[in-house]
Amino acid sequence: MSKILVCVMVLCTLLLAACGGGAATPAPTVSPYDEKAPISVWVDTTRLAGAELYKELHPDVANLITIEVVDRGQFPAKVLLFNNTGSGWPDVVFAEPFPLVSAVADAAHHYPLDLRDWVSKEILDGFAPGALEPCTFDGKLYCLRNDLAQVVLWYDAKMMADFGYEVPKTWEEYEALGAQVAQEHPGLIVGTCGDDQCYTAYFQGSRCPIGQVRSMSQVYINTQDPKCMRAAEMVDRMIANESIATLSPFDPAFVELAKTGKLLMLPAASWYGEYIFGGKPDSLYYQTAEGQLGVALPLRWKDEDKPYTGFHGGAAWTVSNHTPNPKLAVDVAVFMAAGHEYQDTAVTFPAWLPAADKWAGTVAGNAVYAFDPYPVLKEAAGMMTIEGLGPVRYDWQTPWTTDIVGALLKGETIVSALPTVQAMYKGLAEAQGYEVIINP
């Protein structure tokens, strides 16, 4: 009888597994772990050299690592496909904390490994304050930030000095200077609102809640919140006096403004200094390096005691909980995010501050800067906030560009478009299983 009972129990277990009755998500493919198992690493073209460097520095495991350059936008959909087939998951992926890592962190995707069990406290403590918040879901650490894209205030230091203008410290001063510039130097601009960077430049630092995460199943969205309205009203007024343009920073027309000395200031990500302004013959904005580029801390609202800032970019490394070789997979992720060999000379401001302090030499040697920008960039790194937009699973960028920028192109205002955006975000969030909270 005991043998029959055991057989029945095993049969029931197999049937439940086959029908999906036991678990909502697939279990790891291999157990126990195999330190000789091969892994795959998904990167973008910029990070390819870093992944190849890991293999070069670790010849004993190089043959276990396959590196693929992929379109990471397809990452969540491919995870669902791999879940259905029970194989194929990449072991390490370079992706934005939201919406990509957040999209694969739900029960349906069940992708990321909790890295707190695998990464030392010493390494984790080295990340910039708040850098890992976009990677943290219900107390679990699902990724390691590769770089920071903290928004700062870039400005033309020579023009500011020639005109006798002081660099603003508050948004109110920024708006007042914009009005002065519009009157005294028509055609010069101090910013732009032409794509989703408008949110990260002006609204995220204001903590406008288009995705304030309360839990994995609850999000606060309220585009009528005063923190949204103050930013929207300011930008609307500055668009009206033409001190803020309505172009993407990468639009050829905007690039031409920068090249011809019409760009006085621009709130934008830290990587703009090296890779957009640049000061090199092939740079997008400045083809010469003449000490013309200044940088200031993020602006604050005058009734607040400190500034907050957004970030545009700053992707991360996430590891699959299905990996048969987590030791190697995590080691690759840690090397890419917090390895001196790679990050000390990486292309963007490292999220891991011990590497960032070494990386400082990268920018210190660029003659495009009016002064060493690194102290400002480092201080700004501790001012990033996810209060208004956290690790949500829905696409927050598209409504901003289709509805906000679309309204501006029709001559309408941001304020008038916010109710439409509210409805759009609510629908997107509910489609991802969130309960949408409208009242604080």
N, C-alpha and C positions, 0 to 999 in steps of 0.2 A: 504493500500500500504506500509506503514511504517513497519508493521509487516512482510509482505512478503519480503521486502528488507532486514530486519534483518536476516530472515531465510536463504535467499540466501547467505548473507555474511558469516554466520556461516558455512553453507554447504561448501562454497569455502575454508574457512579456514581449515576445517577438511580434505577436499580432498588434499589440499596442504601439510598438515602435513603428511597425509598417504603416499603421493608420494615423500616426502622429498623435495618438491619444496620451502619450506619456509626457512629452515636452514640447514647448512652443518653438524651440530653437534647436539646431543641430549641436551635437556634442563634439569636442575636439576629435580630430581624425585619428591621432596616434597617442597612445598611452601605454607604457611610460614614454617619456621623451627620449629622443635619440640624438645625441650630440654629433652624429655622423650624417644626419639627414640633410639633404640639400634644401636651400631656401631661395625664394625669389624676392627681389627688391624692385619696387616700382618707383621711378623718379621722373622728374622733368629734365629738360636738357641742361638747365643751369646747375642742377645737383648731380649730374652724371659724373663729372670729374671727381666729386667727393666720394661717391660710391666706388669708383674705380680705384681711388687712392686707398680705401679700406682694403680692398683685395691685394693691392701692391704691398701694403704694410703687414698683411696677415697671410702669407703664402701657404701656411699650413691648412687654412680653410678656404682659400680662394676658389678651389675647384668645386666647393659646395654652393657657391653663390652665383645666381643668375640675375643680371641687371637688365631691366626693361624700361625704356622710355615710353610712357603712356600718357594718354589724355585722362587726367585724374577726374575730370568731370563725369566720366562714365563709371567711376568707382562704386557708388552705391548700387547701381543697377547690376553690375557684374557680380557683386557680392550675393545678391539674391539668386542669380543664375548658379553660382557656385554652391549655394546652400541647397538648391534643388538637385544638383548632380552629386553633392557630397564630396566634391574635390575641386581643386583649382585655385583656392584662395591664395593671393599673394601674402607673403609672410611679413613684409615691411612695406609701408606705403607713405609717400610724401603727399600730404593733403592739408587743406585748410581745416582748422578745428570746426568751423561752421561755415557752410552747411554740410561739408563732406564727412568729417569724422563724426559729427553729431548725427548725421543721417544713418550711419551704419552702427550706431550705439544702441538702437532700439531693439525690442525683442524680436522683430521680424528679421533683422540683419544679424544681430548677435556677433559682431565682428571683433571689436577691440579687446586686447588683453589688458588687464589692470596692471599698470606698470609699477605701482607702489610696492608690489611684491617682488619686483625684479631689479629696480634701480636704487642705488644707495642713497641714503639721506644726504651724504656729502654732495653728490651730484645734484640732487633736487634742490638743496639749499642754495646752489649757485645761480639759479635762474633769477632773472629780474623780478622785483616785486609785482605780483599780479600776472606774470607771464604765463603761468600754468592754469590760471582760472578758466580760460576758454577750453582747456583740455579736461576739466574736472566735471564729472557727471555723477550726481548722487554720492559724492565722496570717493569715487573711483577715478584714477588718473588714466585716461585713455590715449594720451599722446604727449610728446615732448616738443615744445616749440623750437623750431629751427632758427627763426629770426624774428625780430620785432619790426613793425612798420608804424611805429608811433608817429602821430601827426604833430608836426611842429610848424612854426611860422618861418618860412623862407622869405628873404627879401633882398632886393638889390641895394647893397650897402653904399655904393657910390652915389646912386640917385638919391637915396635917403639923406645922405650928408649934403649933397649939392642943394637940395630943396630945404634943408634945415628941419626935416621931419624927425620926430622921435618915434622909436619903435613902440607900438602899443603894447600894453600889458593886459588890458581887458577887452572884451568884445565891444563894449560901448566905445572905448577909445578907437578901436579898429574901425567901427562904423563911422565915427566922426572924422577920422583921417580919410576914409574912403570918400566921404562927401566933400572934404576939402580938396582932395586930389581931382575929383570930378569937376570942380569949379576952376581950380588953378591950372590943371594940366589935363584937359579933355583928351580922351583916347588912352590914357594910362589906366590900368586896372590893378586891383588888389586881391583878386580871387576869381573863382569861376564855379558855376553850378551847372554841369552839363552831363553828368552821369552819376553812378552810385557813389563816387567819391565825394559828392556834395554831402551825403549823409555822414561819412566818416570825418569830413573836414569841419562841418558846422553843427551837425545834429548829435553825433555820438558823444562828443565832449560835453554837450548840453544835457546828455543823458535822456534823450528823447526815446520813450519806450515803444519801439516797434517789435521788440522781442525780448522782454524782460523775463527770463526763465525763473519760474517759481519751483518747478519740479520737472521730472521727465514727462509729466502729463499735463502741466499747467503753465500758461504763459500770459503775461500782462501786456496787452497792446492797447495803446490809447494815443492816437495822433493829435488829440485835442488837449493832451496834458500840457500844462504851462511850460514845461521844459522843451516841448516841441514847438509851441506857439512862439516863444521868445526868439528861437533860432529862425523859424519860418518868416516871422515879421521882419527881422533884421535883414535876412537875405533878400526878401521881396523889396525892401526899401533900397537896398544897394544895387539890385538889378535895375530898379526904376531910374536911379541916377547914373547908371552905366559904369559904376565903379567895380561891379562884379559882372563877368561875362556869363553867357549861357552856352558854353562850349565844353566839350570834354578836354581835359588837359593834353590829350593826344591828338585832338583834331588838328589837321594841318593849319587851319586858320588861327588856332590858339598858339601853335608852335611858332607861327610867323610873328605873332605878337611878342613872344618871348625873344625871338632872334633879333627883332628890330628895336628892342629896348622899351617895349610898352608894358612890361610886366614889372610892377613895383613890389608886390607882395603876393605870396601864395601859401595858404595853409595846406600842407600836404605831407605825405609819409616821409620817414627818415631816408628811405632809399632814393628819393628824388635828388638829394645832394650829389651823389656819385653818378647816378645812372640816368638822370633826366637833365638836370642842369649840367653836370659833368665837367665842363671845361676842357673837352678834348675835341679834335677835329670832327669826330663822328657823333658827338653828343647831340641830343635832341634840341636843347635850349641854348646853351653857351658853347661855342666852338673855341673860345679862348679862355685862358685861365689868368685873370688879372686882379685877383683879390676882390672880385665884385659881389660875391655871394655871402650874405649873412644869414644867421639862423637864430631864432628866439624861442623861448619856452612857449608851450601851449598857452593860449589865452584863457582867462577866467571871466566869469560874470561878476560884476562889481559887488553884488550882494552876497557872494560866496567867498569863503576865506582861502580857497585853494583852487587851482585849475585841474580839470579833468581833460583827458584827450582820447580821441579814437585811434584806430589803427586800420590801415588799408593794406591787407596782405598779412604776412607773418604766418606762414604755414607751419606744419608740424610733422613729426614722424609717429606713425601709429603701427602697432604690431598685432598680428592676428592671434586670437585665442585658439585658433585651429593649428597653429604652427607645430610641426613635430620637433622643432629644434629652437625652443624659445631662448635658450642661452645665447646662441649665435645671433638670432634675430634681434634680440634686445641689445646685444653688443654693437651691432651695426647701427641701430637707432641712436644709441648713446654716443657713439663715435660721430655720427652726422650732426647731432644736436649739441653735443658738449665735448667734442674732441679738439684739443689744441691743434693737432696736425691739420685739421680741415678748417675749423671755424676761425682761427686766428687771422686767416687771410681770405675769408669767405666774401661773397659778393654783397652781403647785406649785414645790418647791425645784428650781431648774434644775441639770441635770447639768454644764453648762458654767460653771465657777466665776467667770469675769469677769462673767457675767450674774447669778450667784447673789449676788455681792457688792453689786450694784445692787438686786437683789430684796430684800435685807435690809431695805430701807426699808418694804417691804410689811408685814412682821411687826412691825417696830419700832413702828409706829403703832397697833397693836391693844392696847387697854387690858386685854384678857383675861389678858395675861401678867404674872406676878409680876416678871419681869425680861426683858431682851432675850434671846430664845431663839436668835438667829442664831448666835452663837459656838458653842453646843452642837451645833446642827444641822450646822454646817459641819465641826466636828471629827468628828462621827459619820459624815459622808459618806465619810471616808477609812477607815472600819472595816468596810465591807461585804465580805462573803465569798461566793464561789460554790463553796467547797470541798465542801460537802455537796450542793448542788443547783446544777448548772450549766445551760448551754443544751441541755437535752434535747429530743427531738422528741415525747415522750409526755406525756400529761396527768397531771401530778403532783397536781393539786388534788383531783380527784374521789375517789380512794381515801382521801385524808385525811378528807374530810367523810363519805363513806359508811361507812368502816370504823372510823376512830378516833372520830369524833364519834358515829357510830351505836352503838359499844360503850359510850361514856359515857352515852348516853341510856338504855341498858339496865342501867345500874348496874355495868358492867364497867370495867376499867382500861385505860389506854393500853398498859401493858406487855403485858397479855394479848392485845391486838389487833395488836401489831406483827408476829407471824408471818403473820397473814392479809394484812396490808399488804405484807409482803415478797413474798408469792406474787403479789399483784395487780400490784405494780410490775414484777416479773420478767416476767410475761406481757405487760404493756404495752410494756416495753422491747424484748423479743424480737420483738413484732409490728412494731416500727419498725426491725428489722434490727440491733439491738444484740446484741453478745455481753455477757452479764451476768457481771461478776466479783463473787464473794461474799467472797473473802478479800482483805485489803488488798494 
